[in-house]
Amino acid sequence: MGTPPPHPAPVPSSGLPAAPESVSRTSVVVVGAGPAGLTVANVLRRAGVACVVLEARSRRYIETFQRAGFMEEWAVRGLERYGLAGRLLSRAGTQAEFEFRFAGRRHRVRPGALSGHRHFLYPQPLLVTDLISAYADGETEGDGRADGYGGGTGLPGGDVRFEVRDVAVHDIDGGWPSVTYTDPETGERHRLVCDFIAGCDGARGVTRSAIPAGRALVARHDYGVGWLALLAEAPPSADGVVFGLHPRGFGAHMARTPQITRYYLECPPHDDPAAWSHERVWTELATRLAAEGAPPPAEGPLIEKVVLDLHNYVISPMSFGRLFLAGDAAHLVAPIAAKGMNLALNDAFLLAEALIAHFTAGDDRGLAGYSDACLRRVWAYQEFSQWLSEVMHGPSSGDPFRAGAAGARLRRLLESEAAATSFAEVYLGGGPDLGPPPGPAAR
């Protein structure tokens, strides 16, 4: 592509010359070190494509930040193909069924038996820690699996820069995009000139806002409810996931580790977490998850209390010029069906493979079709999230019509094998049109 043009030193509003910025060159700049960004970076590194990862937060923060915990089997197998799932496969538990509780009764649903798939229980902080170790430290999983790129062992650590400030993207519709940032220790301004930018910096990041107004459609849906997200230092009180449907509001139990349990309680949007005392939380959980023969939730200290205002959005297309969005930068799906991290990995696999095809074979078909390929799964999961939300929130909506329709959906799921099979495919990430993207062996 030739030599990138020099960038003049910026002139501040005072008119005085600014301190000169250092300029360097790489093939891909990945903005954001979450599951999407780190997966893209690892796959590119193993294929010999130069990249730099920029992250506004500290390594310690992103390795401990509590988020999703359910991974669909196709996503795990995708990581396995790239040699990135050794620790996950040795440590993660699996689940293939769950239960609804309503009207004092327990109703077991077994999607694994109907679909042949399962969920892997692996909290996002553990996955992020694994991916950072693989990329930044040059650690390998030691599982002996071929990664499709002639190995995956003995690689030097990749370039990741934490706690960078004032990140900005430039010239994304030109031949030489770049990303600038401030070094947190020296205050020096740096510019990375590149071929492509992977925007993986989440809902509040800078990359999605870099797309000019009118060049992408933002579709949004607000559920009109909140969830109080809780982490308790308490052992799980059920084998798997429990969804409690109750006139007082939805409640959920999700095992994380033998000592930690995730709970959710439906609440008003923008509710104050401080209004939920220890006693109030455990009283509501006991009420909303009550069912004949079920033990009450095991109580313990609450180490996290956050109110989530449930909403979804989708940005279409997921690219502009030489900027490609992935994960929450491109779409958000409420935690209703535990789809967010899986969608981020789907984006990462597709984007990394498309970039590798560009650099190794001059093939841009993957980049041209990237957005459409991602959005197929994104919209399928958005629709499923809406469907399941009505089952969960209809009984507490105060609307007799919504409550009646929710009951009909639930009865169909529980009484019809055909309906249960269709549900199982999407709940566990399968279905004929949603298969995993091709791995490196398919190229």
N, C-alpha and C positions, 0 to 999 in steps of 0.2 A: 504493500500500500504506500510505500515511500516513506520519507521522513516527515514526522509531524511538524507543523508550523510552530515557530516559537510563540509563546504567550507573553505579552507585555506585562510588566509589573503593574498591579492594580494601583489606582490613584484614589486615596481616601477622600471623603467628602470635604476635608479641610483643605484639599488642594496640595498638601505636602506629599512628597514621594513616600510610598509605603516601603517597608522593608522587603527586599527581594525574596521571592519564593523559590524554593528548590523545585526542579522539574525532573521527573523520572518517567519511565515508560514501562508498561506491562500490557498483556493481551486483554485481560478481563479484570475489572474492579468489582468486587462483591461488597455491597454496602449492607451490613447487618450480619451478625454471627449467631443467628438462630438456627433451627433445624434446616430450613431451606438454604440459607447462605452457606452454612458449613458443609452441607451435602454437595452443593454445586462445587465448592472449592475443593473438596476431597476428590471428587470424580475428575475434575479438570487436572488437578495435580498428578493423579495417577496416570493420566493420558499425556502428560508432558506439556500441558497448556499453562503458560505463566499466568498467575493471578495474585491479587492482593486483596485481603479481607480487611475492611474497616468496621469497627464497632465502637459505638459511643459509650457503652458501659464497660465496667471492669470484667475481667475474666471470672473473678469470684462471683460477681453478681449473676452472670448468665448461667453459671454452673449450679446455682442454688435457687434460682427463681422458679417458683412452683407454677406449673401450667398443666398441660394435658398429660394423660397417663395411658390412654388406650391406643394401641397401634394395630391396624388391620394387617392381615397376614400377607397380602400382596406387597404392602409397604416394607414389611420386615424382609421378605424375600428379595425385594429390590435392593435394600441395603446389603443383604448377604451376597448378591451378585458382584458388588463392588468391594467385597472384603471389609465391610463396615458393621457387621452384625455379630461378631464373635462373642463379645461380652453380653450383648442383649440376649442372644440365644442361650447362653449359659446361665443367665440370672433371672430372666423374665418368667413370670407365671403366665398362664393362659386361662381364658374363659370362653365358653361357648354357649352359655345360657344365662338367663337373668329371670327376675320375677317382678310382676306387678302386684301391688297390694292395694285393694280398695274394698270398701264395704265390709271391712273386717276379715277378708279372706285373702289367701295367697294363690297366685296363678303363675305357674312356671312356664316360661317360653324357652324353647330350645332351638335357636337359629343355627347352631353349629351342626346339629344332626341333620338339618334340612339342606344346608348349603355346603357342608364339608369344610368350612373355614372356622376360624376362631379369632378372638382378640388376644393380643399380647399385652400384658400389663408391665409397662416400662415408663416410669415418669420422665417427662421431658428433660429435667435437669440431668438425669443419668445419660440420656441420649446425647445431649449437648456436650457433656463432659467427655464421652467417648469420641465424638466427632472432633472436638478440639484437640484431644490427645493424638488422634490419628493425623490431623492436619498440622497443627503447630509444633508438636513434639516429635513428629516422625514415628510415633508408636504404631505398631501393627497389632492386629487382633490375634495372630498366631493360630488361625483356624485352618490354615493349609488350603484354603479355597482359592481357585484361580479367579482373578478379578477382570480378566479380559484384556488387560493391558501389559501382559508379559510380567506379571508379578504384583508388586504392591508392597514389597519389603525393601528395606535399605534406602528408602527415599529420605532426603533431608527434610527438615521441618519447613512447612510452608510459611508464607509471610502474612501474619495477622497483627493488626495494630489496634490495641484496646484504648478506650477512654479518649478517643479523638474528639475534637471540638469543631464546631462551625463547619460541618460537612456541607458541601454544595456540589451539585452536578452542573456541567456546562456543555453546550454544543451537542446535545443528544441527537439532533437531527442532522448533524454534519458528519464529515469523514473522520474527524478526530475528537471524539468526546473526551471529557476529562472530569476528574473529581478532585476538589480541593478540600483541605482540612488543616486544622491547627494542631501541632504537636502539644500534648498536654504538659510535657515537662519543660520544653525549651521555649514554647510560644511561637516557634517557627511555623511559617505557612508553607504547605507542601501542595504540589499539583501532580497528580498521576494521570498522564495521557494514556489512553487505551483504545482498543477496538470496540469493546462493548462494556456496558455497565449492567450488572445484575442487581436489581433493586429488591433487597430482601430485608428491609429495615422496618417492617411492620406498619400498623395502621397509622401511627403518628410520625413516621419517618419522612425524610426529605425527598425520597425518590418519586413517590406517587404524586407529590405536589409539583414535580418538575414537568409533568406532562401539561402542555398548554391547554388553557380553557377551551372547551368545545372540541377537543381532539379525542376525548374518551367519554363514554357514558358511564355514570355512576348510578347503579340501580340499588335501592336501599329498601329494607323492610324492618319496621320496628314492631316488636311483639307486644309492647305495652305492659310488660311485666319485668320484674327484677328477680335475680336469684342471689340470696346470701350464700356466698361460697365459703366453706369452712374446712379447715384442716384440724383434726383432733389427734392429740397424742393418746390414742385409745385403739385397742385391737378391733378388727372388723367384727361385727355382730351377725354377719351373714356370709355365706360362701362366696357370693358374687355381688352383682349390681342389683339394687332394689329400687324400683320406682314406686313411690307412694302417691296415689291419687286420692285427694281428700277435699271436701268442701272448704276447708280452711286454707288450702293451698298445696301445691306440689311439694314433695320431699324426696330426697334421694340419698342412698348410701352406696359408696363405691370404695372397695378395698384398695389401698395403695401399697402398704407393706404390712408385715405382721404386727407392727406397732403404730401405724398411721392409717387413719381413715378419712376419706373425703366425704363431706356431706353437702347437700344443697337444700335450701329452703326458699320457696317462692315468697317474694315480698314486693312491696310497691317499688316502682322505678325510683332511683335516686334516694332510696331509703338510707338512713344513717346507721352504719354498722354498730355504732356505740349504743344504739337503742336496743340492741340484742344482748342482754345480759346472759351470763352462763346459765342461769336458771331458766330463762325464757327459751333459749336455744334448745336445751335438752327436753323441756316440756313439749315444745312443738315437734321436735323429732320423734319423741315417743308417741305423740298423738297421730302424726301423719304417716308413720311407718307401722302403726299397730295392725296386727292381724292375728287370728287364732293360731296358736302354736308357735308364734315367732317371739324370740326373746327381745326385750327392749334394747335399744342401742347402749353399748358399753360407753360410759361417760369417761371423759378425760379432759385435760387442759386444751383450750382452743388456741392454737398457734397461728391461725390465720382467720380473719373475718373481713371479707370484701364483698361489696354489693356490685353485681354485674347487671347492667341494664341491657337486656337481651335485644340484639338487633343483628341483621345481616347486611352485607353489601357486596356488590360485584362490580369491578371496573372492567370495561370492555371497550376496545381490545386491551390486552394485558401488556402491550408494548407500544413504544413510539420511537421511531428512528432506531438508535442503537441502545436504547434503554429497554430492558425486559424486567417486568415485575414478577415476583414470586411470593407465595405465602400470603400473610396478612396484608402486605403492601398492595396486593391485587384483589383480595376477597376476604371476607370475614364471615364465618358461620358460627352462630351462637353454640355454646357447649351442650346443647340439647341432645345431640347424637354423637358427640365426641369425634368430630370429623376434621377439626382444624389442622392438627399436626399431620394427618394423613394427606390432606390436600397440599400442604406445603411440600411434603416429600414427592408427591406426584409432579408438582411443578418443577422441583429441583432435578428429578431424573430427566424430564423432557428437555429442560433448558440446557443442562450439562451435555446431554447427548447431541443436541442441536449445535451447540458451540463447538464441540469436538469435531463434528462433521464439517463445519465451516473451516476450522484451522487445519485439519488433516486431509480433507478431500475437496475443499472448495465447494462443498454441497450446502446450499442455503435453504433447502426445502424445509428442514426442521425449524429453522428460525422463522421462515415465512408462515408456517402452520402452527407455531407454538401456541398462540393465544387460543385458536379454535380447539386444539387438542386438549389444552388444560380445561377450558370452559365446559367441555362435555361432562367431565366428572364434577366440576364445580356446581353446575346447575342441577345435576342429579342429586347431589347432596343437599343443596339448598331446598329443593322440593321436599326431600325426605325430612329435613329439619322442620319445615312448616307442618307437614303431616303429623309428625310425632309431637310437636308442640301442642296441637289441638287435643291430642289424647291426654297429654299431661296437664294442660291448663284449662281445658274445657270444663271439668267438674268444679273448678273454683272461680269460674268467670263471672258468676252471678247472672248469666244469660241462659235461660232454660233451653233455648235452641242449641247453643254451642255445647251445653252439657249433654243433651240428648244425642247429638251427632257424635260426640266423643265416645259415648257409651256404645253406639253402633259400630264405630271403627274398632273399638276394643273387642267387642263380641266377635266381629268378623275375623280378627286376627287370632283369637283364641279357639274359634270353632271351625274355621275353614283351613284345611291343609294347603290349598292353593294360595290363599291370602297369606298364610304364615310363611310359605316358601318365598313368595315375592318380597315380603318384609325382610326375611333372613338374608336374601342376596344383598340388599342395599345396606342393612344394618351392619353386616360384616364386610362390606366393601366389594362384593362380587357383582355378578350380573353379566349378561352377554356383551354389553356395550361398554363396560367399565374395566376391562382387564388392565393389568399393569403395563406400563410402556415397555417397549423392547429393551433388553439389556445389551451390553456391549457385544455379546456373541452374535447378535442379530445384524450387526453392521456388515 
